[in-house]
């Protein structure tokens, strides 16, 4: 919805507050019902922003062709994602009850990065986060932290598979980061202080040389449907006993080792 509004110059009529959207406030219209009357506020952007009449009479031309292309793309992605979800519910999703290995390092899951990757970069998928955690848990890891912005927990309508975030929270595996803060810094600092590894495809380009060693302890990954595949960069790294076991090892983009 956000992507569609941004590309078409359209407005989003929604009830959740603007803090739960990445879109700027001027594209969001909240509403209320006064008994049977539907009402939009006269000052949807606050006292300093344009009033409702100005917004509704905006001269921004909606790019009809762009919208049609985008909608077609979204429908295709939704069909693909629906098939992924159908397969997901047929998987064995139980946590191993075997004791973990205390010698294994801390694993930090970049919740947003993993969720969007599983959701084909369109949908925020808690299913993907659950799958990533399950991968490490069933390999003996017990020191796992999933970082998710706090506002994601406060609304079950902000992603798909909200109940799976709740399951992880019940096990004490979820860390909620303040909604208005930069959650990347929380992950990097925790990984630096505790020599942990971060499961993410983010390259953290905003962070300088002082974070180099920590950024080198990032584990990129991919999803093949519901199959979570963490990736190491070379066979030398793969032999490091501190690196979480991966399904594939790549050398210049080519798989050279396949784990059993």
Backbone as a ProteinNet text record, in pm:
[ID]
protein_1_A
[PRIMARY]
XXXXXXXXXXXXXXXXXXXXXXXXXXXXXXXXXXXXXXXXXXXXXXXXXXXXXXXXXXXXXXXXXXXXXXXXXXXXXXXXXXXXXXXXXXXXXXXXXXXXXXXXXXXXXXXXXXXXXXXXXXXXXXXXXXXXXXXXXXXXXXXXXXXXXXXXXXXXXXXXXXXXXXXXXXXXXXXXXXXXXXXXXXXXXXXXXXXXXXXXXXXXXXXXXXXXXXXXXXXXXXXXXXXXXXXXXXXXXXXXXXXXXXXXXXXXXXXXXXXX
[TERTIARY]
82	0	86.4	189.3	278.7	347.7	395.3	466	373.2	250.1	151.2	122.3	103.2	74.4	191.1	312.9	431.3	447.9	424.3	443.9	331.3	215.2	101.3	65.1	130.3	96	-36.1	-81.2	-210.7	-201.3	-317.5	-326.7	-367.4	-326.8	-364.3	-463.6	-583.8	-683.3	-672.7	-627.9	-600.5	-621.3	-640.5	-663.1	-535.8	-440.7	-318.8	-245.4	-173.9	-103.3	13.2	57	166.4	297.4	314.1	439.5	456.3	348.5	358.7	376.6	400	420.3	551.8	617.6	739.7	707.7	586.8	546.9	536.1	568.7	553.3	408.6	389.7	256.3	160.5	210.7	119.2	50.6	86.7	21.2	-75.4	-90.2	-173.6	-292.7	-411.9	-534	-596.5	-596.7	-667.3	-814.6	-898.2	-1041.7	-1107.1	-1233.2	-1311.5	-1457.3	-1533.8	-1677.6	-1747.5	-1833.2	-1918.3	-2056.6	-2083.2	-2202.7	-2202	-2292	-2297.8	-2224.6	-2159	-2093.7	-1943.6	-1895.2	-1752.3	-1690.8	-1582.3	-1524.4	-1373.8	-1325.5	-1181.9	-1148.7	-1031.9	-996.6	-967.7	-998.8	-969.3	-819.7	-746.4	-601.8	-527.9	-533.5	-477.3	-327.1	-257.5	-112.2	-70.8	-166.4	-133.3	-146.9	-125	-144.1	-51.2	67.1	165.7	150.9	71.5	61.3	-55	-67.2	-180.2	-311.7	-419.1	-549.1	-606.2	-720.7	-780.1	-814.9	-873.3	-912.8	-792.5	-681.5	-559.5	-509	-511.4	-464.9	-552.1	-683.1	-774.5	-776.6	-739.1	-737.3	-597.4	-506	-367.6	-360.5	-267.7	-251.6	-160	-114.4	-30.7	-108.4	-53.5	-119.7	-85.7	-187.6	-164.8	-117.6	-3.2	53.5	-17	-119.4	-206.9	-132.2	-42.4	31	120.1	188.5	275.6	196	76.5	-8.1	-48.8	-89.2	-131.1	-17.1	102.7	219.4	248.9	241	269.7	167.3	39.4	-66.4	-47.8	-12.9	10.5	125.5	231.9	347	308.6	230.4	188.4	100	9.6	-78.3	2.6	104.1	190.3	267.2	321.2	395.1	302.7	179.3	85.5	52	38	10.7	127.8	250.6	369.7	378.2	352.1	361.4	252.2	133.5	24.4	63.1	132.6	178	283.7	370	471.9	405	302.4	232.5	160	104.9	34.2	131.8	252.2	354	405.1	414.2	468.6	390.1	259.2	173.4	178.7	244.5	258.3	393.5	478	612	609.2	715	735.1	794.4	716.6	759.1	785.8	815.1	836.7	981.2	998.6	1131.2	1186.8	1313.5	1379.1	1382.1	1351.6	1355.9	1488.1	1581.5	1713.3	1790.1	1880.7	1963.2	2047.3	2067.1	2148.3	2296	2376.3	2521.7	2564.1	2608.5	2644.4	2768.2	2844.7	2966.6	2938.5	2816	2783.1	2760.8	2795.9	2788.9	2646.8	2635.5	2510.6	2475.2	2348.6	2298.9	2189.2	2208.4	2110	2041.4	1908.9	1831.5	1782.2	1819.4	1767.3	1623.8	1528.6	1390	1331.2	1349	1292.8	1351.3	1482.2	1550.4	1505.8	1496.1	1454.1	1306.4	1223.4	1079.1	1050.9	1115.7	1091.4	1146.6	1257.9	1315	1220.8	1166.7	1072.8	943.9	907	787.2	809.1	916.9	945	965.2	1015	1043	918.7	803	676	601.3	598.4	519.5	610.2	569.5	645.3	600.2	687.6	648.4	711.9	632.7	681.3	711	649	676.6	826.8	884.6	1026.5	1116.2	1081.9	1159.1	1155	1036.3	1018.9	1102.9	1103.8	1180.8	1330.4	1379.6	1521.8	1560.8	1476.8	1504.6	1504	1406.4	1394.7	1518	1574.1	1694.7	1808.6	1833.2	1945.6	1913.4	1790.5	1752.8	1774	1730.7	1739.4	1880.4	1974.1	2115.8	2190.6	2116.3	2178.5	2197.7	2164.5	2179.7	2064.5	2097.9	1995.1	2006	2122.2	2142.8	2107.5	1977	1924.1	1841.6	1863.4	1785.2	1727.1	1597.6	1532.6	1501.4	1555.8	1530.1	1414.8	1309.7	1190.3	1148.6	1117.4	1069.3	944.4	936.6	830.4	690.7	672.3	537.7	486	577.1	532.6	455.7	493.3	425.9	290.4	274.9	152.6	36	60.4	-48.2	-30.8	-126.4	-118.4	-143.9	-179.8	-210.5	-90.7	25.7	142.3	226.8	186.7	263.5	181.9	239.2	170.6	232.7	146.6	194.8	227.6	149.9	174.4	181.9	104.1	101.4	236.8	320.3	452.1	549.8	529.4	607.6	572.6	445.5	400.5	463.1	472.3	534	680.7	751.2	892.3	905.6	812.7	813.8	795	710.2	685.2	810.3	900.8	1026.9	1136.2	1102	1198.9	1305.2	1271.3	1370	1358.1	1260.7	1236.1	1280.4	1357.7	1395.5	1325.9	1243.1	1169.6	1250	1287.1	1365.8	1271.1	1309.4	1222.5	1187.7	1061.1	1011.2	1080.1	1118.4	1173.8	1326.3	1386.4	1532.8	1584.1	1713.8	1782	1816.2	1737.7	1757.5	1888.2	1947.8	2076	2182.7	2179.5	2280.5	2267.4	2144.1	2123.4	2186.5	2163.6	2215.3	2367.3	2424.7	2570.3	2637.3	2579.4	2638.8	2633.6	2519.9	2506.7	2603.9	2617.4	2710.1	2854.6	2886.1	3022	3054.1	2962.6	2987.3	2995.5	2922	2913.6	2968.7	3045.8	3105.4	3001	2888.7	2781.3	2783.7	2694.1	2679.7	2541.7	2533.4	2406.1	2360.9	2241.6	2183.9	2111.6	2170	2115.1	2178.1	2106.5	2163.7	2201	2182.1	2219	2371	2428.2	2572.7	2614	2516.6	2542.7	2641	2614.2	2703.9	2709.1	2607.9	2605.8	2704	2762.7	2851.4	2996.6	3085.2	3223	3318.4	3448.6	3555.5	3556.6	3508.2	3511.8	3420.4	3332.5	3241.1	3282	3401.2	3442.5	3440.1	3500.1	3506.1	3366.6	3278.1	3141.6	3067.5	3085.3	3018.3	3068.3	3191.9	3246	3183.9	3107.7	3039.5	2890.8	2861.5	2725.1	2709.4	2596.7	2569.6	2458.9	2493	2388.5	2308.5	2194.2	2104.9	2016.1	1942.8	1839.3	1728.2	1613	1502.1	1474.6	1461.2	1409.8	1271.4	1169.9	1037.9	1043.3	1022.7	1029.7	1161	1251.1	1379.8	1477.4	1513.3	1606.6	1749.5	1827.3	1963.7	2062.6	2131	2237.8	2358.9	2430.9	2540.3	2668.6	2778.7	2909.8	2982.7	3087.1	3150.6	3258.4	3325.6	3432.6	3447.6	3520.6	3540.9	3624.2	3712.1	3793.4	3704.4	3604.5	3512.8	3429.4	3393.2	3309.7	3379.4	3514	3588.4	3602.7	3573	3579	3471.5	3509.3	3409.5	3308.8	3336.7	3244.9	3132.7	3147	3043.6	2927.3	2802.6	2689.3	2689.5	2656.7	2658.7	2563.6	2607.2	2524.6	2488.5	2395.6	2355.4	2441.4	2498.2	2578.8	2701.2	2809.1	2927.7	2957.9	2976.8	2995.4	3138	3190.7	3318.5	3295.7	3294.6	3263.9	3130.4	3030.3	2895.4	2867.2	2965.8	2944.8	2941.4	2845.1	2839.2	2950	3038.2	3148.3	3139.4	3052.2	3034.6	2885.8	2837.4	2696.2	2691.8	2633.6	2621.9	2521.4	2536.6	2436.9	2303.9
-120.2	0	126.6	126.6	242.2	264.9	152.9	162.8	214.6	167.5	210.6	359.5	407.1	548.2	636.3	590.3	669.6	683.9	575	576.9	646.3	656.4	714.9	853.6	898.6	1028.1	1024.5	904.5	888.2	905.6	909	919.8	785.7	759.5	637	672.8	618	637	517.4	541.1	431.2	475	379.3	410.9	410.8	316.3	318	450	487.3	615.3	620.2	741.5	758.6	697.7	675.9	619.3	474.7	413.2	275.5	267.6	382.6	385.9	454.2	408.7	476.1	593.8	596.6	706.8	836.9	951	1079	1106.8	1186.4	1214	1268.7	1348.3	1416.1	1319.1	1191.4	1095.7	1006.2	1032.5	948	1027.1	973.6	1033.8	939.6	980.3	902.8	945.9	865	892.1	847.4	879.2	831.1	816.1	746.3	736.1	801.4	895.6	956.3	896.6	789.4	707.3	655.1	701.7	649.1	737.4	842.1	936.9	909.9	895.4	880.8	1020.1	1046.9	1181.4	1177.1	1269.4	1293.9	1424.5	1433.9	1557.4	1671.8	1793.1	1909.8	1937	1892.1	1915.9	1781.8	1697.3	1561.6	1557.5	1666.1	1670.2	1755.6	1789	1873.6	2020.8	2104.5	2248.7	2308.3	2250	2309.2	2259.5	2156.3	2097.8	2151.5	2107.4	2150.3	2096	2172.1	2125.5	2021.1	1964.4	1854.4	1896	2015.9	2061.9	2071.3	2121.8	2136.3	1999.1	1902.8	1768.7	1704.9	1717.1	1651.5	1718	1844.9	1916.7	1927.1	1843.3	1847.1	1829.5	1901.8	1895.3	1780.8	1700.7	1586.4	1492	1466.1	1377	1231.9	1149.8	1008	943.1	874.2	812.1	678.7	681.9	565.8	442.7	460.2	345.6	284.6	369.8	320.8	243.6	293.6	226.8	88.3	79	-50.5	-151.2	-105.7	-195	-240.7	-146.3	-177.8	-274.8	-251.9	-340.9	-482.3	-490.9	-621.3	-693.6	-617.3	-675	-721.4	-638.6	-672.2	-796.9	-806.7	-923.9	-1051.2	-1038.9	-1154	-1195.8	-1095.1	-1125.1	-1183.7	-1133.8	-1186.2	-1332.7	-1367.2	-1506.4	-1596	-1548.1	-1624.8	-1639.4	-1529.1	-1531.7	-1621.6	-1620.4	-1706.1	-1853.3	-1888.3	-2027	-2062.6	-1965.3	-1986.9	-2013.1	-1933.4	-1949.3	-2083.5	-2126.3	-2254.4	-2367.7	-2360.2	-2462	-2452.6	-2331.4	-2308.5	-2386.6	-2384.8	-2447.4	-2599.6	-2655.5	-2800.5	-2848.6	-2753.6	-2788.7	-2833.9	-2903.4	-2934.6	-2810.4	-2742.3	-2615	-2625.7	-2746.1	-2765.4	-2735.6	-2681	-2654.4	-2781.9	-2807.5	-2921.2	-2900.4	-3004.9	-2997.2	-3050.1	-3081.6	-3126	-3009.2	-3036.6	-2927.7	-2862.6	-2732.5	-2661.9	-2673.5	-2617.9	-2616.7	-2479.3	-2473.5	-2345.2	-2281.9	-2359.2	-2305.2	-2228	-2240.5	-2170.2	-2021.8	-1933.7	-1789.6	-1733.9	-1609.1	-1535.1	-1514.6	-1537.6	-1510	-1404.8	-1293.5	-1184.9	-1186.2	-1196	-1196.8	-1055	-1001.6	-872	-895.3	-877.6	-914.6	-853	-722.2	-654.3	-705.9	-726.3	-772	-912.4	-999.5	-1137.9	-1143.4	-1065.1	-1065.5	-1019.9	-913.1	-862.2	-956.7	-1021	-1115.1	-1233	-1288.8	-1399.9	-1354.2	-1228.1	-1172	-1113.8	-1158.6	-1118.2	-968	-905.6	-761.2	-675.5	-734.2	-662.6	-673	-792.4	-819.7	-842.9	-789.1	-810.6	-944.4	-1045.3	-1182.7	-1233.6	-1240.4	-1298.7	-1447.7	-1510.8	-1651	-1670.4	-1577.2	-1587.6	-1576.9	-1486.2	-1471.4	-1602.3	-1659.5	-1784.4	-1896.1	-1900.1	-2003.9	-1988	-1864.5	-1840.5	-1881.5	-1844.2	-1881.5	-2033.1	-2097.3	-2242.5	-2310.6	-2255.3	-2311.1	-2317.5	-2207.2	-2203.8	-2281.3	-2270	-2341.1	-2491.8	-2546.2	-2690.3	-2736.2	-2642.4	-2676.2	-2659.8	-2631.6	-2626.5	-2487.8	-2384.8	-2247.3	-2213.1	-2156	-2113.3	-1964.3	-1907.8	-1764.8	-1691	-1667.8	-1607.3	-1484.4	-1376.8	-1255.4	-1211.2	-1189.3	-1133.7	-986.9	-897.2	-753.6	-710.1	-657.6	-612.3	-477.3	-378.1	-249.1	-267.4	-193.7	-209.9	-199.2	-108.2	-86.6	-208	-293.6	-414.4	-506.4	-505.3	-592.2	-536.9	-405.6	-342.3	-351.4	-397.8	-409.9	-536.1	-627.8	-752.7	-732.8	-610.8	-585.6	-529.9	-524.1	-465.8	-570.3	-696.1	-800.4	-927.9	-1029	-1156.8	-1260.6	-1337.1	-1438.9	-1381.9	-1283.1	-1216.4	-1315.7	-1424.3	-1522.6	-1589.1	-1591.2	-1652.4	-1559.9	-1429.8	-1337.7	-1360.4	-1382.8	-1408.4	-1537.5	-1640.7	-1766.7	-1745.4	-1664.1	-1636.4	-1551.6	-1457.7	-1373.4	-1458.9	-1558.8	-1646.5	-1722.1	-1744.5	-1811.8	-1713.4	-1585.5	-1484.5	-1455.4	-1474.1	-1458.2	-1325.4	-1242.2	-1118	-996.6	-910.5	-782.1	-672.7	-594	-486.9	-358.1	-304.3	-180.7	-61.1	52.8	171.4	209.5	240.6	263	378.8	481.4	600.1	595.9	486.8	476.9	389.9	399.5	327	188.2	85.3	-45.8	-111.7	-69.1	-125	-105.2	9.6	38.8	-56.8	-90.4	-184.1	-319.4	-366.2	-496.7	-497.3	-393.4	-386.6	-377	-297.7	-281.6	-412.9	-483.3	-610.4	-713.8	-717	-811.2	-777.5	-648.8	-606.8	-641.1	-611.9	-634.6	-782.7	-866.5	-1008.7	-1101.4	-1043.3	-1120.8	-1209.9	-1148.4	-1222.4	-1208.1	-1281.2	-1278.2	-1223.3	-1145.9	-1086.1	-1149.3	-1206.7	-1264.7	-1152.5	-1107.7	-993.1	-984.2	-922.1	-887.7	-740	-671.3	-529.9	-517.4	-425.3	-404.8	-295.1	-231.8	-128.7	-22	30.1	128.2	259.7	284	407.7	404	288.5	274.6	263.7	338.5	353.4	242.2	275.6	177	116.1	190.8	137.6	14.9	-5.7	-119.9	-230.5	-218.2	-311.1	-456.4	-484.1	-622.7	-679	-593.8	-639.9	-665.6	-575.9	-594.6	-719.8	-759.5	-881.7	-1007.6	-988.7	-1102.9	-1103.2	-1058.1	-1064	-1186.9	-1251.2	-1371.8	-1341.3	-1327.5	-1308.1	-1437.1	-1426	-1540.8	-1525.8	-1631	-1623.4	-1720	-1701.6	-1795.3	-1860.4	-1990.1	-2062.9	-2111.8	-2030.5	-2057.5	-2042.4	-2151.9	-2149.5	-2205.1	-2238.5	-2293.8	-2179.7	-2162.4	-2056.6	-2104.4	-2027.3	-2067.3	-1958.6	-1972.5	-1879	-1907.1	-1804.2	-1817.5	-1762.7	-1838.9	-1785.9	-1748.3	-1670.7	-1610	-1698.7	-1778.8	-1862.8	-1987.9	-2085.9	-2210	-2186.5	-2085	-2054.7	-2013.1	-1927.2	-1884.8	-2003.6	-2089.3	-2204.6	-2294.8	-2301.5	-2387.8	-2327.3	-2198.8	-2134.6	-2195.6	-2255.6	-2322.3	-2226.4	-2096	-1999	-1958.1	-1991.6	-1949.9	-2048.6	-2001.3	-2094	-2176.1	-2303.7	-2393.5	-2343.7	-2347.5	-2297.4	-2409.4	-2382.1	-2481.7	-2475.7	-2356.4	-2342.6	-2257.8	-2282.2	-2198.6	-2146.1	-2014.8	-1953.8	-1900.3	-1914.6	-1854.7	-1781.1	-1648	-1564.7	-1603.3	-1624.4	-1649.7	-1792.8	-1883.9	-2023	-2111.7	-2201.1	-2293.1	-2396.7	-2408	-2501.8	-2610.9	-2592.2	-2694	-2705.3	-2824.1	-2844.7	-2925.3	-2867.2	-2940.1	-3053.5	-3157.1	-3264.1	-3217.3
0	0	0	85.3	90.8	-43.1	-102.2	-229.6	-338.5	-337.8	-436.3	-422.6	-299.2	-274.8	-317.9	-288	-321.3	-471.8	-544.3	-689	-763.8	-700.8	-770.2	-720.1	-612.3	-554.7	-481.4	-442.4	-377.5	-226.3	-161.8	-16.6	41.8	166.3	236.4	346.3	337.8	443.3	536.6	660	751.9	895.1	982.5	1122.7	1206.4	1185.3	1266.8	1254.4	1358.8	1361	1264.4	1226.4	1130.4	1176.9	1312.2	1359.4	1313.9	1264.6	1216.9	1065.6	1001.9	857.8	826.6	719.9	677.6	586.1	533.3	446	524.9	461.8	531.3	567.7	672.9	726.2	621	524.7	432.5	336.7	337.7	251	329.2	458.8	543.7	596.8	577.1	630.2	731.9	858.1	959.2	959.3	1022.1	1018	1147.8	1160.6	1273.9	1232.1	1313.8	1294.1	1413.5	1385.5	1488	1470.2	1545.1	1524.6	1380.8	1295.2	1159.1	1058.1	1106.4	1015.1	1005.1	881.1	855.2	845.9	922	925.8	907.7	826.4	812.9	884.4	948.5	1019.8	923.2	964.3	880.6	874.2	978.1	982.6	992.8	888.9	895	917.4	884.2	900.3	1020	1105.4	1219	1185	1284.6	1266.8	1162.3	1147.2	1056.1	912.2	890.3	757.2	677.6	552.3	469.1	524.7	502.4	551.5	455.9	493.5	417.8	274.8	258.7	124.1	31.6	84	3.6	-41.4	51	17	-90.9	-73.7	-166.3	-303.3	-308.8	-436.4	-494.7	-443.5	-489.4	-640.2	-703.2	-848	-891.2	-794	-830.2	-920.9	-1037.3	-1132.1	-1098.6	-1085.5	-1061.4	-1191.7	-1185.8	-1303.5	-1327.6	-1411.7	-1428.6	-1477.2	-1574.2	-1628.1	-1520.3	-1442.5	-1335.6	-1232.2	-1201.9	-1102.6	-1152.5	-1279.1	-1334.1	-1331.2	-1366	-1364.6	-1222	-1129	-989.5	-933	-962.7	-913.6	-969.4	-1096.4	-1157.9	-1088.9	-1058.2	-988.5	-848.5	-777.5	-641.3	-639.8	-737.5	-743.9	-768.6	-854.9	-881.8	-757.4	-684.9	-561.4	-456.3	-448.8	-349.8	-379.1	-506.7	-543.2	-502	-529.1	-490.6	-339	-267.6	-121.5	-62.1	-119.5	-72.6	-82.6	-190.4	-206.6	-102.9	-70.6	32.6	167.5	200.1	327.3	333.9	221.6	218.5	251	192.9	219.8	362.8	414.6	549.3	654.1	641.5	742.1	738	634.8	625.2	677.6	722.4	769.8	915.2	955.5	1096.9	1162.7	1244.9	1303.4	1453	1499.9	1643	1682.1	1801.2	1856.5	1918.7	1896	1960	2111.2	2185.5	2331.6	2387	2297.2	2340.8	2401.7	2498	2554.8	2445.7	2457.2	2359.8	2389.8	2299.7	2315.8	2367.4	2492.2	2553.9	2492.3	2415.4	2354.7	2226.3	2176.1	2051.4	2080.4	1985.2	2009.1	2001.8	2043.6	2031.9	1884.8	1850.7	1715.7	1726	1655.8	1653.5	1517.5	1519	1394.5	1365.7	1250.6	1206.8	1158.9	1252	1226.2	1100.8	1084.1	967.7	837.3	835.6	715.4	676.9	776.6	750.9	710.3	779.9	750.6	608	564.6	429.9	323.4	353.2	256.5	234	341.6	328.2	259.6	280.6	219.2	81.8	13.7	-124.9	-137.8	-30.5	-26.1	-46.4	-21.6	-29.6	103.2	159.9	279.7	400.1	515.7	639.2	697.3	688.6	717.6	847.2	953.5	1078.7	1061.1	961.3	933.7	906.5	830.2	795.8	917.9	1009.6	1133.5	1211.8	1223.1	1297.2	1235	1102.9	1031.5	1057.5	1058.5	1082.9	1225.2	1322	1461.4	1476.4	1415.6	1424.6	1367.8	1261.8	1199.5	1300.4	1369.7	1464.3	1592.1	1639	1762	1745.5	1634.7	1613.6	1579.7	1567.5	1553.4	1686.2	1793.5	1925.4	1982.9	1906.5	1955.6	2049.7	2163.7	2257.9	2288.1	2261.5	2283.6	2154.5	2135.6	2013.2	2049.7	1975.9	1996.9	1862.3	1858.8	1739.9	1767.8	1687.7	1705.8	1615.4	1677.6	1605.4	1663.2	1578.9	1631	1717.2	1825.7	1923.9	1862.6	1766.3	1713.3	1634.9	1589.9	1520.1	1614.5	1743	1838.9	1879.1	1868.5	1917.4	1821.5	1700.3	1603.4	1521.5	1533.1	1458.5	1309.7	1270	1128.9	1052.4	1117.1	1050.7	978.8	985.4	918.7	909.4	848.3	830	923.1	992.1	1084.9	1221.3	1263.9	1392	1507.6	1499.7	1608.8	1628.8	1522	1534.4	1608.4	1597.8	1680.6	1827.2	1854.2	1991.6	2045.2	1963.2	2005.5	2043.9	1965.2	1995	2121.4	2139.9	2259.8	2384.8	2376.1	2490.4	2532.1	2438.7	2469.2	2509.9	2515	2556.2	2451.7	2324.3	2217.1	2143	2179.7	2105.2	2187	2122.8	2181.8	2102.4	2169.8	2102.9	2111.4	1996.8	1994.1	1985.9	2046.2	2042.1	1898.2	1875	1738.5	1667.9	1743.4	1677.5	1669.9	1714	1715.9	1600.5	1578.9	1473.4	1526.6	1490.7	1552.3	1510.4	1397.3	1355.1	1462.9	1528.3	1630.3	1749.4	1786.4	1896.5	1862.3	1740.2	1699.5	1694.8	1634.4	1622.7	1759.3	1848.1	1980.3	2058.2	2051.9	2122.3	2065.3	1933.7	1870.6	1906.9	1914.3	1949.3	2094.1	2184.9	2327.9	2362.7	2288.3	2324.7	2216.7	2123.4	2013.9	1946.8	1914.3	1850.5	1699.3	1635.9	1490.8	1456.1	1347.8	1306.5	1175.6	1177.3	1055.4	981.9	872.1	798.8	661.1	568.8	438.4	432.1	543.1	552.9	562	486.7	490.7	588.7	654.2	756.6	706.3	588.4	527.9	604.7	690.2	768.1	884.8	910.9	1026.1	978.9	1046.1	1001.6	1040.7	1032.9	1051.5	1190.5	1289.9	1426.2	1442.5	1345.3	1350.9	1254.2	1196.3	1090.9	1137.3	1253.1	1301.6	1324.9	1377.4	1403.6	1272.8	1176	1046.2	975.2	1004.7	946	1006.3	1113.3	1175	1137.9	1018.2	966.4	877.1	888.1	809.9	708.8	582	480.6	463.8	400.9	389.7	267.8	239.4	136.4	175.3	114.4	129.8	-4.5	-0.7	-117.2	-76.3	-103.1	-48.1	102.8	175	321.1	374	285.6	327.2	354.2	480.7	521.4	499.7	424	389.2	429.3	544.4	577.7	489.8	452.8	356.6	416.7	404.9	441.3	313.8	329	211.9	150.5	230.6	177.5	261	207.8	281.3	406.5	404.8	522.9	639.7	612.2	717.3	764.1	670.1	704.6	806.2	799	889.5	1028.7	1043.6	1174.3	1264.2	1376.7	1462.4	1522.7	1517.9	1576.8	1482.1	1353.7	1259.1	1262.9	1269.6	1266.7	1138.5	1150.6	1035	927.7	802.3	692.6	597.5	511.1	413.6	287.7	260.9	141	172.7	102.7	114	-25.2	-35.2	-165.4	-182.5	-301.2	-337.5	-468.7	-460.8	-577.8	-640	-551.8	-598.7	-637.4	-628	-665.4	-542.7	-533	-419.7	-433.3	-331.5	-339.5	-233.8	-134.4	-31.2	-2.6	11.2	45.5	175.4	279.6	406	393.1	476.2	472	524.3
[MASK]
++++++++++++++++++++++++++++++++++++++++++++++++++++++++++++++++++++++++++++++++++++++++++++++++++++++++++++++++++++++++++++++++++++++++++++++++++++++++++++++++++++++++++++++++++++++++++++++++++++++++++++++++++++++++++++++++++++++++++++++++++++++++++++++++++++

